[in-house]
């Protein structure tokens, strides 16, 4: 039997000891999900036992194979995908791994009934929309993506030099200066990260829980809080130094972030901390860099962006420097410090 209707699920029920022959013509993959009873898959000298709830992925390429029903028959669903139909499922990194994944599937991959990918795939199969609909074809791709996800994970760990998204982001941040991050247009910043503007926005939301603009604003305001410790620095000059062109906009942003005006902030700094201006924003920037390096898990909401990415080393440095350092604290912590 040959499968010609790609992205279409076919249900097959075999009687006891019946045989289902199949030969793939184009380079692609065959997916088989066993619905009930059991049987076996045979190809040359290879035999795999198929149980209810299992899933099998076989690479097509002129391969001839057969399924043999067991004592109580065998029922399964199957569909086939050409290689190019896998492209929409992959990002750039996964496309670079696709040949490795297909190479691994030269040997059929069997997922047992207890395998999470097999269970999730059967759950998707059970809720399959009407045949021939767009939703049904999307569900077929979802099953394929679920079963192939483990194969991409294996290929990624085996390929030398391949960087996880968080590793790539940390690497770019390490090479990026604070001035470049604050001053570069977003399109140029995206080119530094090797992605589109839209994808860069998604990466920032994933790893920092904020937009690029919000993180830039947070860093500028941390710089302001540091510079205001110098009693001789005029507020308007501090605003201009960090890139604010309108004093009214600067005051509004500062008050929204810290709950008070820049002048009130300065008055609340203890006298012993009114030192000569030491721009400790460098600590905050290093905190962002280190946060990117440690961002395997998405950060919480932006409410305290730098607090959420600031590492332990940043906090230790701040404590060692003694003066109040906004770069190491979130809004609540700053308010508590000022009120104490």
Secondary structure as GFF3:
##gff-version 3
##sequence-region A 1 340
A	DSSP	beta_strand	10	14	.	.	.	ID=ss1
A	DSSP	beta_strand	19	23	.	.	.	ID=ss2
A	DSSP	beta_strand	28	43	.	.	.	ID=ss3
A	DSSP	beta_strand	46	50	.	.	.	ID=ss4
A	DSSP	beta_strand	55	60	.	.	.	ID=ss5
A	DSSP	beta_strand	64	82	.	.	.	ID=ss6
A	DSSP	three_ten_helix	83	89	.	.	.	ID=ss7
A	DSSP	alpha_helix	92	104	.	.	.	ID=ss8
A	DSSP	beta_strand	109	111	.	.	.	ID=ss9
A	DSSP	alpha_helix	116	126	.	.	.	ID=ss10
A	DSSP	alpha_helix	134	158	.	.	.	ID=ss11
A	DSSP	alpha_helix	165	175	.	.	.	ID=ss12
A	DSSP	alpha_helix	178	183	.	.	.	ID=ss13
A	DSSP	alpha_helix	186	193	.	.	.	ID=ss14
A	DSSP	alpha_helix	197	208	.	.	.	ID=ss15
A	DSSP	alpha_helix	212	227	.	.	.	ID=ss16
A	DSSP	alpha_helix	235	241	.	.	.	ID=ss17
A	DSSP	alpha_helix	247	258	.	.	.	ID=ss18
A	DSSP	alpha_helix	262	268	.	.	.	ID=ss19
A	DSSP	three_ten_helix	271	273	.	.	.	ID=ss20
A	DSSP	alpha_helix	281	293	.	.	.	ID=ss21
A	DSSP	three_ten_helix	302	304	.	.	.	ID=ss22
A	DSSP	alpha_helix	305	309	.	.	.	ID=ss23
A	DSSP	alpha_helix	312	321	.	.	.	ID=ss24
A	DSSP	three_ten_helix	326	328	.	.	.	ID=ss25
A	DSSP	alpha_helix	331	339	.	.	.	ID=ss26
###
